Amino acid sequence: MEYSQEKYILDSLGWVHYRQVLPSDLLDNIRTQISQQLVLRGLRNSILQKSDLNSASVRFFRSNPKQLLFLQGMLPSLPSAYELALLPLIGNLLAESAGWAQAVLSPIHNLRAKLPWNLNSSPFTTLPWHQDYGATDPTVDYVRLMTVWIPLGPASTRHGGLEIIPRSNHLGWLSHSRAERGPEVDQETMRDALQANCNLCPVSVQASAGDVVIFDQFTLHRSLKNKSRICRWSLDFRYAELGKSTGRPGQWERDPRIGENVGEGVMNLARQRYSSDVPIRKRVDEILTL
Ligand SMILES: O=C(O)CCC(=O)C(=O)O
């Protein structure tokens, strides 16, 4: 692997962790808008008055586990999440860490709620080792995405945070298969890669609200069990450089640009993305016919 000459940290290390850089009022707004959505879906206001979103949502999802399946449907009702996604600060971080002058938001993004592991029935949140390039459409070539992962509360190892393998971006795309808990890099491929490159060691990301973790589409990462008693909320957005493919055509009619005001235009795109009937194809599911 060659990586000594790279100018930008996302090219060399493949990941970067910015601590306490996000405005707390914007994070508060996102948590408030999520709470309002949970109330519309049946969470009692009296529970919210006594505890914060992280604890109240454990009670809510414990009694309404099916609601975990509809989290993505909440995004079109969370303008503050798109305000965060298009915040000029995110553009500055991508400029500094990836060298991108301007970036656009990819339709590949998620809101996640990870319950304490003994309650969690959703496979969507405890993902095995994988690379995010696998979420892109296999018909699109020359994609280069960065994932911007944003915890909305405590996200240490105990809270089911991330583990990342620095420099694994230099391995390029590795073969994956769809495992029980989501896409997973083939175990033999991973073992061989780690044996051949003994400098590749996982690090545990100890993150909390206010932090931003950015990683390359080829950086190997996984998501741990939540061993705490609270729900771990997070957002993960993907970005491309302006003018380049965002990896999933047809989900919305255009890619919003970082710095754009979040008005009806952007929220219409969010609705369009959620209600799109264009089938989602993922590279990880591609079946090679030789
Ligand atoms: O938030 C998580 O727990 C998993 C995130 C992840 O693996 C991803 O965004 O690719």
The ligand as a MOL file (V3000), in Angstrom:
LIG
                    3D

  0  0  0     0  0            999 V3000
M  V30 BEGIN CTAB
M  V30 COUNTS 10 9 0 0 0
M  V30 BEGIN ATOM
M  V30 1 O -24.3790 4.2710 12.8500 0
M  V30 2 C -24.0490 3.0950 12.8640 0
M  V30 3 O -24.1190 2.4080 13.8710 0
M  V30 4 C -23.5190 2.4500 11.6090 0
M  V30 5 C -23.0710 3.4460 10.6200 0
M  V30 6 C -22.3740 2.8360 9.4440 0
M  V30 7 O -21.7740 1.7970 9.4970 0
M  V30 8 C -22.4190 3.5710 8.1950 0
M  V30 9 O -22.9690 4.6760 8.1600 0
M  V30 10 O -21.9020 3.0320 7.2000 0
M  V30 END ATOM
M  V30 BEGIN BOND
M  V30 1 2 1 2
M  V30 2 1 2 3
M  V30 3 1 2 4
M  V30 4 1 4 5
M  V30 5 1 5 6
M  V30 6 2 6 7
M  V30 7 1 6 8
M  V30 8 2 8 9
M  V30 9 1 8 10
M  V30 END BOND
M  V30 END CTAB
M  END
